[in-house]
Amino acid sequence: MYPFGEPVDRGALSLDPSATLVEAAKWVCYSVTIYIAAVAARRYGAASVCGALFVSAVLVAVCTIGHGLIGARAVFGLYEPRFATGRWNVGPLLNSNNLAGFTNLGMFCGLGLSTSRRFERYRWPLLLGTALLVATCILSMSRAGVLALVIGSVVFAVATRRARLRLGRVLVLGIVLVCGGALAYFGASEGSWSRLFDRELGKLDVIRRSIAIIGDYPWFGIGRGAFESVSSSYRLVSGNKVAAHAENFIVQWCVEWGLPVALAGLVAFPWVLKGAGRRLRRSSIVSGMIAGLAALLFQNLLDMGLEIPALGLAVAAVLGVLSRSHEAVLITVPTRPRRWLSASIAVALAAFWVVSFRGARWQLSEERLAVHETISSHLRGQGPETAVVDTHLRAAMLRHPADPYFPRLGALTAFVRGRRDPLPWLNHALELGLENGHTRLLLARVLHRRGGVKQALAELRAAAELEHDLARSAGRLAASWSRDPAQIAQAAPRGTPGAMVLTAAASAFHRPEERAIRRACLDEAIARDPSYVPARRARAWQIVADIRDGTCALQLCGPRLEQDARALRSLRPESPDATLVRGELLRLQGKLEDATELLERDCPQYRPAERIPCLRGHLRLEALRSNRSHQIPKLARELMEACQLTTTSCHDPLVDAGDLLARAGASGAALIAFERAAAEKSSVTALLGIASSAAEIGQTAKAQRALEEAARLARADHVALARVKQAGERVRSALLEQLASEGEKTRRSGK
């Protein structure tokens, strides 16, 4: 509470008391689930709990597959996720890793039931449901989930001593895996399989970085549930995002509980499962549950999912069955004292559960969104007063005292409003997360306002070095604070982040008198990282502009342009950048025919997304050749076909194609190009192209509608509105000429 000027008179072992209360309530539920599962296993057998888990997993799989078949984006038509999900991931469990873990556990429970002699009459329905769960696991495209499926299969196959029984189990297991894999093969797309074989290993980096927290809090940990709040202080993820879990349940326990409690929990696992070893060889149901538990625990060494209540409750049910506790549960009628004791314990647990959830109504992500929206509306002058904002901010900081996001919001409010000193807030945010790039970026803005330009540039450099995503913002700020390339370079760290900063700064200097500054920034960017493609590309086109306006002679700058073209070809051979630069160089040398031949040869070899700018450049070159106007419609068709094969925005290339087609006299094809451009983005330029092209071919109504829509879009822009009026006059004059021509034809035919 330092930014509010309040003394600190109390503390807690947990760095996020609100989240710890939620975890306490969850563990009460887990304890009750273990007890209920133990009682059910004692009274009705392990198959009752195993069957319940299997049926639950099948229902989840059916819902997920059903959503995928109809292409639904909202769960049951009610909730649409805020994050991107695959086609086969929309359902009760939106996270693909959680879905794979739950279906794996259910699949092995179903496998244990289907190989049990007690359920021979239900074997085929059980095998069908098990195959569906295998398909759902594979379609989730969770790499750790699919690997856990293989590990669990091996555990299940060797979980019996008798060879005859083992052969039967392996045969059933093989049938289930083949059928489930076939279903997944026919349901998955080519893009889905690429997710399964993705080489991105960011979660391993989160695990590695999380180990550093253990060294700071070895004995008591940070508190159960506090990992999400602390993660941003250790740069587990970049930006304003947080890591909800350590992606490894052992590391998670050590971080949150401390080493003594975590080690005690790991040692307790074999003790709890000691009773299951005696029943493992003679019960396929127990074998299935152990295999499912092994698969789930293995997956949670790489993809954390046990923190989700669905998976936590499922594991608690399995532990209740496999532990020895259910053997001691009495099924006789309890005596009166035992009734009173059981009732007292139940009431106490219920009261604790209610108090825990009432004291922890907000999760960190929801709290962040709520406070951010409150402060954003306040800064726009549409929200509550400062006192109300402070109340919300103070409550959030009390609930999540280790999160640097809320002090940074307080600093931002003080900086924008200018009524308070933002430095106390920034000091507190830096105490909680010294290596947070967003905090350093805001500190740079504060220091610049106070006149400390050098200190501000140093903070920009730190922000870009800590979080590469902030490099462009740092470059734009540096360019707005200084016009000296040497001073701007002070904001650029070494390597790629520095090249990103300098390239972004160069893009801010676009006026003719600023070309020297732009050129110096790009040269320095390439010196920081010669392999940074955006800097190479920007410098190449800057040299082209210098040659065009005579600032640099062709004999002097031509070799430099050729050098950049060779570098672009070497760095990104799949991109048309080098081809376009070489084509422009040939054009400047007067070799227009060689330039068009180069693009005509190279453009077809690129993928559709890269082919579009290449065809756009080819179109412009062909338009410069008076004897090649017949090639423009052909190239325009190729451009429109390439646009249909990619999700890349094609508005600007289509507008260019429409303009060139209109100049070549192909008004009908130009109209098609302009209409496709307007379908992607309803812009004034595209609508004016539609109006002029439609007027040329006599579609008066369409031209009038396009002009009206363009006038509506240009209401607040005087320049655009003047363009619309001029275009309207041209369209009207073209229509009058057409009417006069048609009247003349009518008179001649009458004579």
C-alpha positions in Angstrom: 0.0 0.0 0.0 3.0 2.3 -0.4 1.6 4.3 -3.3 -1.5 5.1 -1.2 0.7 6.3 1.7 -0.6 3.6 4.0 1.6 1.7 6.4 2.0 -2.1 6.1 0.8 -3.5 9.5 0.0 -7.1 8.5 1.2 -9.8 6.0 0.4 -13.3 4.8 2.4 -16.3 3.8 0.6 -16.3 0.5 1.5 -13.8 -2.2 -2.1 -14.0 -3.5 -4.5 -14.6 -0.5 -7.5 -14.4 -2.8 -6.3 -17.2 -5.0 -5.3 -19.3 -2.0 -8.8 -19.1 -0.7 -10.1 -20.5 -4.0 -7.5 -23.3 -3.9 -8.6 -24.1 -0.3 -12.2 -24.4 -1.4 -11.1 -26.7 -4.3 -9.2 -28.9 -2.0 -12.2 -29.3 0.2 -14.0 -30.6 -2.8 -11.2 -32.9 -3.6 -11.2 -34.4 -0.1 -14.9 -34.9 -0.2 -14.6 -36.6 -3.6 -11.9 -39.0 -2.3 -14.2 -40.0 0.6 -17.3 -40.4 -1.7 -15.3 -42.5 -4.2 -13.9 -44.7 -1.4 -17.4 -45.3 0.0 -18.7 -46.1 -3.5 -15.9 -48.5 -4.2 -16.5 -50.3 -0.9 -20.2 -50.6 -1.3 -20.6 -51.0 -5.1 -17.2 -52.0 -6.3 -14.5 -50.0 -8.2 -16.5 -50.5 -11.4 -19.0 -47.9 -10.2 -16.5 -45.1 -10.0 -14.7 -46.3 -13.1 -17.9 -46.3 -15.1 -18.9 -42.9 -13.9 -15.5 -41.5 -15.1 -15.9 -43.3 -18.4 -19.4 -42.0 -19.0 -18.4 -38.4 -18.1 -15.5 -38.6 -20.6 -17.7 -40.0 -23.3 -20.3 -37.2 -22.8 -17.5 -34.6 -23.0 -16.2 -36.2 -26.2 -19.7 -36.4 -27.8 -20.3 -32.7 -27.1 -16.9 -31.8 -28.5 -17.2 -33.9 -31.6 -20.8 -32.6 -32.1 -19.7 -29.0 -31.9 -16.9 -29.7 -34.5 -19.3 -31.5 -36.9 -21.6 -28.5 -37.1 -18.7 -26.0 -37.0 -20.0 -24.3 -33.9 -17.9 -21.5 -32.4 -19.9 -21.0 -29.2 -20.2 -23.7 -26.5 -23.8 -24.9 -26.5 -24.6 -21.7 -28.4 -24.1 -19.6 -25.2 -20.4 -18.9 -24.6 -17.9 -17.9 -27.3 -14.3 -18.2 -26.2 -12.1 -15.1 -26.1 -9.2 -17.1 -27.4 -8.7 -19.0 -30.7 -9.8 -22.6 -30.6 -9.5 -25.4 -33.1 -12.6 -27.0 -34.8 -12.4 -30.0 -32.5 -11.7 -28.1 -29.3 -15.1 -26.3 -28.8 -16.9 -28.1 -26.0 -17.0 -28.3 -22.2 -13.2 -28.4 -22.0 -11.9 -25.6 -24.3 -8.2 -26.1 -23.6 -6.9 -28.9 -25.8 -4.4 -30.2 -23.2 -7.2 -30.5 -20.6 -9.4 -32.2 -23.1 -6.7 -34.7 -23.9 -6.0 -35.4 -20.3 -9.6 -36.0 -19.4 -10.3 -38.2 -22.4 -7.1 -40.2 -21.7 -8.3 -41.0 -18.2 -11.8 -41.9 -19.4 -10.4 -44.0 -22.2 -8.3 -46.2 -19.9 -11.3 -46.5 -17.5 -13.4 -47.7 -20.5 -10.6 -50.1 -21.5 -10.5 -51.6 -18.1 -14.3 -52.1 -18.1 -14.3 -53.6 -21.6 -11.6 -56.2 -20.7 -13.3 -57.2 -17.5 -15.3 -60.5 -17.5 -18.1 -58.8 -15.5 -19.0 -56.6 -18.4 -18.6 -59.0 -21.4 -22.2 -58.3 -22.5 -21.4 -54.5 -22.8 -18.0 -55.0 -24.5 -18.8 -53.6 -27.9 -20.6 -50.4 -26.7 -17.6 -49.9 -24.3 -15.1 -50.4 -27.1 -17.0 -47.9 -29.3 -16.9 -45.3 -26.6 -13.3 -46.0 -25.9 -12.4 -45.6 -29.6 -14.3 -42.3 -29.6 -12.2 -41.1 -26.7 -9.0 -42.0 -28.5 -10.1 -40.1 -31.5 -11.0 -37.0 -29.4 -7.6 -37.1 -27.7 -5.8 -37.2 -31.1 -8.1 -34.5 -32.6 -7.3 -32.2 -29.6 -3.8 -32.1 -31.2 -2.2 -31.9 -27.7 1.4 -33.2 -28.1 1.8 -34.1 -24.5 -1.7 -35.7 -24.5 -1.0 -38.0 -27.4 2.4 -38.9 -25.9 0.6 -39.7 -22.6 -1.8 -41.9 -24.5 1.1 -44.0 -25.7 2.7 -44.1 -22.2 -0.7 -45.2 -20.6 -1.1 -47.9 -23.3 2.3 -49.4 -22.4 1.4 -49.3 -18.7 -1.9 -51.0 -19.3 -0.4 -53.7 -21.6 2.2 -54.8 -18.9 -0.1 -54.5 -15.9 -0.8 -58.2 -15.8 1.3 -61.3 -15.2 -0.7 -63.9 -17.0 0.3 -64.2 -20.6 -3.2 -65.3 -21.8 -4.9 -62.3 -20.2 -2.2 -60.0 -21.4 -2.6 -61.2 -25.0 -6.3 -60.4 -24.8 -5.8 -57.0 -23.3 -3.1 -56.1 -25.9 -5.5 -57.2 -28.7 -8.3 -55.1 -27.4 -6.0 -52.2 -26.8 -4.7 -52.4 -30.4 -8.2 -52.5 -31.8 -9.2 -49.4 -29.8 -6.1 -47.5 -30.8 -6.4 -48.4 -34.5 -10.1 -47.5 -34.7 -9.7 -44.3 -32.7 -6.7 -43.3 -34.9 -8.7 -43.9 -38.1 -11.5 -41.7 -36.8 -9.0 -39.0 -36.0 -7.3 -39.3 -39.4 -10.6 -38.8 -41.3 -11.7 -35.9 -39.1 -8.4 -33.9 -38.9 -7.3 -31.4 -41.5 -3.8 -30.9 -42.8 -3.4 -27.8 -40.7 -4.4 -29.7 -37.6 -1.7 -32.3 -38.0 0.9 -29.4 -38.3 -0.1 -28.4 -34.7 0.6 -31.9 -33.5 4.1 -31.9 -34.9 4.9 -28.3 -34.0 8.4 -27.8 -32.7 7.6 -24.9 -30.4 8.9 -25.6 -26.9 7.9 -22.5 -25.0 6.3 -24.5 -22.2 9.7 -26.1 -21.4 11.1 -22.6 -21.0 8.3 -21.7 -18.6 9.2 -24.8 -16.5 12.9 -23.8 -16.5 12.2 -20.2 -15.5 9.7 -21.4 -12.8 12.5 -23.3 -11.0 14.1 -19.9 -10.1 11.1 -19.1 -7.9 11.8 -22.1 -5.7 15.2 -20.6 -4.8 13.5 -17.4 -3.6 10.8 -19.2 -1.6 12.2 -22.6 -0.6 10.4 -23.3 2.7 6.9 -22.0 2.6 6.5 -21.3 -1.1 4.5 -18.4 -2.6 1.2 -19.8 -1.5 -1.2 -22.1 -3.2 -2.8 -20.5 -6.3 -0.4 -17.5 -6.2 1.7 -18.7 -9.2 -0.4 -16.7 -11.8 0.1 -13.5 -9.8 3.9 -14.0 -9.4 4.6 -15.2 -12.9 4.9 -11.7 -14.5 7.6 -10.8 -11.9 9.8 -13.6 -13.2 9.2 -13.0 -17.0 7.7 -16.4 -17.5 5.7 -14.9 -20.4 6.1 -11.6 -22.3 3.9 -8.6 -22.3 0.9 -8.1 -20.0 0.1 -11.8 -20.1 0.6 -14.2 -17.1 1.4 -17.8 -16.8 -1.4 -19.6 -15.0 0.7 -22.7 -14.2 4.3 -23.9 -14.2 3.4 -26.6 -16.8 4.8 -29.2 -14.5 2.9 -30.4 -11.4 6.0 -31.2 -9.4 7.5 -27.7 -10.0 4.1 -26.2 -9.3 3.9 -27.9 -5.9 7.5 -26.9 -5.0 6.8 -23.3 -6.0 3.5 -22.9 -4.2 3.8 -25.2 -1.2 7.5 -25.0 -0.6 10.0 -28.0 -0.8 9.0 -29.7 2.5 5.3 -30.0 1.8 5.9 -30.8 -1.9 8.3 -33.6 -1.1 5.8 -34.9 1.5 3.1 -35.0 -1.1 5.3 -36.8 -3.6 6.2 -39.4 -1.0 2.5 -39.8 0.0 1.6 -41.0 -3.6 3.2 -44.5 -3.3 1.8 -44.9 0.2 -1.7 -44.1 -1.0 -1.5 -46.4 -3.9 0.1 -49.3 -2.0 -3.2 -51.1 -1.7 -3.8 -51.0 -5.4 -0.7 -53.1 -6.2 -2.3 -56.2 -4.7 -5.3 -55.9 -7.0 -3.4 -54.8 -10.1 -2.7 -58.2 -11.5 -6.2 -59.7 -11.0 -8.4 -56.7 -11.9 -8.5 -55.1 -15.4 -10.5 -52.3 -13.9 -7.8 -51.4 -11.5 -5.2 -51.8 -14.3 -7.2 -49.3 -16.5 -7.5 -46.8 -13.7 -3.8 -47.0 -12.9 -2.9 -46.7 -16.6 -5.1 -43.6 -16.9 -3.6 -42.0 -13.8 -0.1 -42.7 -15.0 -0.9 -41.2 -18.4 -2.5 -38.1 -16.8 0.4 -37.6 -14.4 2.9 -38.0 -17.2 1.1 -35.4 -19.3 1.2 -33.0 -16.4 4.9 -33.1 -16.4 4.8 -31.2 -19.7 1.2 -29.7 -19.8 -0.3 -28.6 -16.6 -4.0 -29.5 -16.3 -4.5 -30.8 -12.7 -5.3 -27.3 -11.6 -8.6 -27.5 -13.5 -11.4 -28.7 -11.2 -12.6 -31.2 -13.8 -9.3 -33.0 -13.9 -8.6 -32.5 -10.2 -12.0 -34.1 -9.2 -11.4 -37.0 -11.6 -7.9 -37.7 -10.1 -9.5 -37.5 -6.6 -12.1 -40.1 -7.6 -9.3 -42.4 -8.9 -7.3 -42.0 -5.7 -10.3 -42.8 -3.6 -10.7 -46.1 -5.4 -7.1 -47.1 -5.6 -6.1 -46.1 -2.0 -6.5 -48.4 0.9 -8.9 -45.9 2.6 -12.1 -47.4 1.2 -11.2 -50.8 2.7 -11.6 -49.2 6.1 -15.0 -47.5 5.4 -17.7 -49.0 7.5 -21.0 -49.8 5.7 -22.8 -50.6 8.9 -25.4 -48.3 10.4 -23.4 -45.5 12.2 -24.0 -44.9 15.9 -25.4 -41.6 17.1 -22.0 -40.1 18.1 -20.6 -41.0 14.7 -23.6 -39.3 13.1 -23.1 -36.2 15.0 -19.4 -36.2 14.2 -20.0 -36.7 10.5 -22.7 -34.0 10.5 -20.3 -31.6 12.3 -17.5 -32.2 9.8 -19.8 -31.8 6.8 -21.2 -28.5 8.2 -17.7 -27.2 8.9 -16.4 -28.1 5.5 -19.5 -26.5 3.8 -19.0 -23.3 5.9 -15.3 -23.2 5.0 -16.1 -23.7 1.3 -18.7 -20.8 1.3 -16.3 -18.5 3.2 -13.4 -19.3 0.8 -15.4 -18.5 -2.3 -17.0 -15.4 -0.9 -13.6 -14.1 0.0 -12.3 -14.8 -3.4 -14.8 -13.7 -6.0 -12.2 -12.5 -8.5 -9.7 -14.4 -10.5 -6.6 -12.5 -11.5 -7.4 -12.3 -15.2 -10.9 -11.1 -14.5 -9.7 -8.6 -11.9 -7.2 -7.2 -14.5 -9.8 -6.8 -17.1 -12.3 -5.1 -14.7 -9.7 -2.6 -13.3 -8.4 -1.9 -16.8 -11.9 -1.1 -18.2 -12.6 1.1 -15.2 -9.4 3.1 -15.6 -9.8 3.3 -19.4 -13.2 4.8 -19.1 -11.9 7.1 -16.4 -9.1 8.4 -18.6 -11.5 9.0 -21.4 -13.6 11.1 -19.1 -16.6 8.7 -19.3 -16.0 6.7 -16.1 -16.1 7.1 -12.4 -14.3 9.7 -10.4 -10.7 9.4 -9.1 -11.8 8.3 -5.6 -13.8 5.4 -7.1 -10.9 4.3 -9.3 -8.6 4.4 -6.3 -11.0 2.2 -4.3 -11.1 -0.4 -7.1 -7.3 -0.3 -7.5 -6.7 -0.6 -3.8 -9.0 -3.6 -3.5 -7.3 -5.3 -6.4 -3.9 -4.7 -4.9 -5.0 -6.2 -1.6 -6.3 -9.3 -3.2 -3.3 -9.7 -5.5 -0.4 -7.9 -3.7 2.4 -9.6 -5.8 1.1 -8.6 -9.2 2.9 -5.5 -10.7 0.1 -4.9 -13.2 -2.1 -2.9 -10.8 0.7 -0.5 -9.6 1.5 0.1 -13.2 -2.1 1.0 -14.0 -2.0 3.4 -11.0 1.2 5.0 -12.5 -0.4 5.3 -15.9 -3.5 7.0 -14.4 -1.2 9.5 -12.5 0.9 10.1 -15.6 -2.1 10.8 -17.9 -4.1 12.9 -15.5 -1.0 14.7 -14.1 -2.6 15.2 -10.7 -0.3 12.9 -8.8 3.3 11.8 -8.9 3.6 8.5 -10.9 7.0 7.6 -9.5 5.8 6.0 -6.2 3.6 3.7 -8.3 6.4 2.9 -10.7 8.8 2.2 -7.8 6.3 -0.3 -6.3 5.8 -1.9 -9.8 9.5 -2.2 -10.2 9.9 -3.8 -6.8 7.4 -6.5 -7.8 8.8 -6.9 -11.3 12.1 -5.2 -12.1 12.4 -6.9 -15.5 9.0 -5.9 -16.8 9.3 -4.2 -20.1 5.9 -2.4 -20.0 6.9 -0.8 -16.6 10.2 0.4 -18.0 8.5 1.8 -21.1 6.1 3.8 -18.9 9.1 5.0 -16.8 10.8 6.2 -19.9 7.7 8.4 -20.8 7.7 9.8 -17.2 11.4 10.6 -17.3 11.1 12.3 -20.7 8.3 14.5 -19.5 10.6 15.6 -16.6 13.4 16.5 -19.1 15.6 13.4 -18.6 16.0 12.5 -22.3 19.1 10.4 -21.8 17.6 8.5 -18.9 14.4 8.0 -20.9 16.3 6.6 -23.9 18.1 4.2 -21.6 14.8 3.0 -20.2 13.5 2.5 -23.8 16.6 0.4 -24.5 15.9 -1.7 -21.4 12.2 -2.2 -22.3 13.1 -3.3 -25.9 15.8 -5.7 -24.5 13.5 -7.2 -21.9 10.5 -7.6 -24.2 11.1 -7.7 -28.0 7.5 -7.0 -28.7 8.0 -3.4 -27.3 10.9 -2.6 -29.7 8.6 -0.9 -32.3 6.9 1.2 -29.6 10.3 2.1 -28.2 11.5 3.1 -31.7 8.5 5.3 -32.4 8.9 7.1 -29.0 12.6 7.6 -29.6 11.9 9.1 -33.0 9.3 11.5 -31.5 11.8 12.7 -28.8 14.9 13.2 -31.0 15.9 13.9 -34.6 19.5 13.0 -34.0 20.3 9.5 -35.3 23.2 9.1 -32.7 20.8 9.9 -29.9 18.1 7.6 -31.3 20.7 4.8 -31.4 21.0 5.1 -27.6 17.5 3.6 -27.3 18.5 0.5 -29.3 20.0 -2.5 -27.6 22.4 -4.9 -29.4 21.3 -7.5 -31.9 17.8 -8.0 -33.3 15.9 -5.9 -30.7 18.1 -2.9 -31.6 17.5 -3.4 -35.3 13.8 -3.5 -34.6 14.0 -0.2 -32.6 15.9 1.6 -35.3 13.7 0.3 -38.1 10.6 1.5 -36.3 12.3 4.9 -35.7 13.2 5.2 -39.4 9.6 4.6 -40.4 8.6 7.7 -38.5 10.7 9.9 -40.7 8.9 9.9 -44.0 9.1 13.5 -45.2 11.6 14.4 -48.0 13.7 16.6 -45.7 14.0 13.7 -43.2 15.5 11.2 -45.6 19.0 11.6 -44.2 17.8 10.7 -40.7 15.8 7.7 -42.1 18.8 6.5 -44.0 21.1 6.8 -41.0 18.7 4.8 -38.8 18.4 2.0 -41.3 22.2 1.8 -41.8 22.6 1.5 -38.0 19.8 -1.1 -37.9 21.6 -3.3 -40.4 24.9 -2.8 -38.5 23.2 -4.1 -35.4 21.8 -7.1 -37.1 22.7 -7.7 -40.8 20.1 -10.5 -41.0 17.1 -8.4 -40.0 14.9 -8.5 -43.1 12.6 -5.5 -42.5 15.6 -3.2 -42.2 17.1 -4.6 -45.4 13.8 -4.2 -47.2 13.2 -0.7 -46.0 16.7 0.4 -46.9 16.4 -1.1 -50.4 13.2 0.8 -51.1 14.8 4.0 -49.6 17.6 3.7 -52.1 15.1 3.2 -54.9 13.4 6.4 -53.8 16.7 8.3 -53.7 17.6 7.1 -57.2 14.2 8.2 -58.6 14.3 11.7 -57.3 18.0 12.2 -58.1 19.2 12.4 -54.5 21.7 9.5 -55.2 23.2 8.7 -58.6 22.4 5.3 -60.1 26.1 4.6 -60.5 26.7 5.2 -56.8 23.6 3.6 -55.3 23.0 0.8 -57.8 25.7 -1.5 -56.3 24.3 -0.9 -52.8 20.8 -1.8 -54.0 22.1 -4.9 -55.7 23.9 -5.8 -52.4 20.6 -5.5 -50.5 18.8 -7.6 -53.1 21.4 -10.4 -52.7 21.0 -10.2 -48.9 17.2 -10.4 -49.2 17.5 -13.4 -51.5 19.8 -15.2 -49.1 17.9 -14.4 -45.9 14.4 -15.1 -47.3 14.4 -17.0 -50.5 10.7 -17.8 -50.1 9.8 -14.0 -50.3 9.6 -11.9 -53.5 11.4 -9.0 -51.9 14.7 -9.7 -53.8 12.8 -10.2 -57.1 10.9 -6.9 -56.7 14.0 -5.0 -55.8 16.0 -6.4 -58.7 13.1 -5.7 -61.1 13.0 -2.0 -59.9 16.8 -1.7 -60.3 16.5 -3.0 -63.9 13.7 -0.5 -64.6 15.8 2.3 -63.3 18.6 1.2 -65.6 16.2 1.4 -68.5 15.9 -2.3 -68.9 12.1 -2.5 -68.7 11.9 -5.6 -70.8 14.4 -7.5 -68.6 12.5 -6.4 -65.5 9.2 -7.8 -66.7 10.8 -11.0 -67.8 12.4 -11.4 -64.4 9.0 -11.0 -62.6 7.2 -13.2 -65.2 9.7 -15.9 -64.5 9.9 -15.7 -60.7 6.4 -14.8 -59.6 4.7 -18.2 -60.2 7.2 -20.0 -57.9 6.0 -18.2 -54.8 3.2 -19.3 -52.5 -0.1 -17.3 -53.0 0.5 -15.0 -50.0 4.0 -14.0 -51.4 2.8 -14.2 -55.0 0.4 -11.3 -54.5 3.0 -8.5 -54.1 5.0 -10.0 -56.9 2.1 -9.9 -59.3 1.3 -6.4 -58.1 4.8 -5.3 -59.1 4.5 -7.1 -62.4 1.3 -5.3 -63.2 2.9 -1.9 -62.6 5.8 -2.8 -64.9 3.5 -4.0 -67.7 1.5 -0.8 -67.5 4.7 1.1 -68.3 5.1 -0.8 -71.6 2.8 0.6 -74.3 2.8 -2.5 -76.4 2.0 -4.9 -73.5 -1.4 -3.6 -72.3 -3.0 -7.0 -73.3 -1.0 -8.6 -70.4 -2.7 -6.5 -67.8 -6.1 -8.4 -67.7 -4.3 -11.7 -67.6 -2.1 -10.7 -64.7 -5.1 -9.1 -62.9 -6.9 -12.5 -63.1 -3.9 -14.3 -61.7 -3.8 -11.7 -58.9 -7.5 -12.2 -58.0 -7.0 -16.0 -58.1 -4.1 -15.7 -55.7 -6.2 -13.6 -53.4 -8.8 -16.3 -53.2 -6.2 -18.8 -52.0 -5.0 -16.9 -49.0 -6.3 -15.0 -46.0 -3.9 -12.1 -46.5 -5.6 -8.8 -47.0 -5.8 -8.0 -50.8 -7.5 -4.6 -50.7 -4.6 -2.5 -51.9 -3.4 -4.9 -54.6 -6.9 -5.3 -55.9 -7.4 -1.5 -56.0 -4.1 -1.2 -58.0 -5.3 -3.9 -60.4 -8.6 -2.1 -60.8 -6.9 1.2 -61.6 -4.6 -0.4 -64.2 -7.4 -2.3 -65.8 -9.5 0.9 -66.1 -6.6 2.7 -67.8 -6.2 -0.2 -70.1 -9.9 0.2 -71.1 -11.0 -3.1 -69.4 -13.8 -1.4 -67.4 -15.7 -4.7 -66.8 -12.7 -6.4 -65.3 -11.8 -3.2 -63.3 -15.3 -3.3 -61.8 -14.8 -6.9 -60.6 -11.4 -6.0 -59.0 -12.9 -2.9 -57.3 -15.9 -4.9 -56.0 -13.6 -7.6 -54.5 -11.5 -4.9 -52.9 -14.6 -3.3 -51.4 -15.8 -6.7 -50.1 -12.6 -7.0 -48.1 -12.6 -3.4 -46.9 -15.2 -0.8 -47.7 -12.9 2.2 -48.5 -13.6 5.4 -50.4 -11.0 4.5 -53.0 -12.6 1.1 -53.8 -16.1 2.6 -53.9 -15.0 5.4 -56.3 -13.4 2.8 -58.5 -16.7 0.9 -58.6 -18.6 4.1 -59.5 -16.3 5.1 -62.3 -16.1 1.6 -63.8 -19.8 1.0 -63.5 -20.5 4.3 -65.2 -18.2 3.3 -68.1 -20.2 0.2 -68.8 -23.6 1.8 -68.3 -24.5 0.4 -64.9 -26.0 3.7 -63.6 -27.7 2.4 -60.5 -24.6 0.6 -59.2 -22.5 3.7 -59.8 -24.9 5.9 -57.9 -25.0 3.5 -55.0 -21.2 3.4 -54.8 -21.1 7.2 -54.8 -23.6 7.5 -52.0 -21.7 4.9 -49.9 -18.4 6.7 -50.5 -20.0 10.0 -49.5 -21.2 8.4 -46.3 -17.7 7.1 -45.5 -16.1 10.4 -46.3 -18.3 12.6 -44.1 -15.7 13.4 -41.5 -12.8 13.8 -44.0 -12.8 16.9 -46.1 -10.1 15.7 -48.5 -11.9 12.4 -49.2 -15.2 14.3 -49.5 -13.7 16.5 -52.2 -12.5 13.4 -54.0 -16.0 12.0 -53.9 -17.5 15.2 -55.4 -14.9 15.3 -58.2 -15.6 11.6 -59.0 -19.3 12.3 -59.0 -18.9 15.0 -61.6 -16.8 12.7 -63.8 -19.3 9.9 -63.4 -22.2 12.3 -64.4 -20.3 13.6 -67.4 -19.5 10.1 -68.5 -23.2 9.1 -68.2 -24.2 12.3 -70.2 -21.8 11.3 -72.9 -23.2 7.8 -73.0 -26.7 9.2 -73.2 -25.8 11.6 -76.0 -24.0 8.8 -77.9 -27.0 6.5 -77.5 -29.4 9.3 -78.7 -27.2 9.8 -81.8 -27.3 6.1 -82.6 -31.1 6.1 -82.2 -31.5 9.1 -84.6 -29.2 7.5 -87.2 -31.1 4.2 -87.0 -34.5 6.1 -87.4 -33.2 7.8 -90.5 
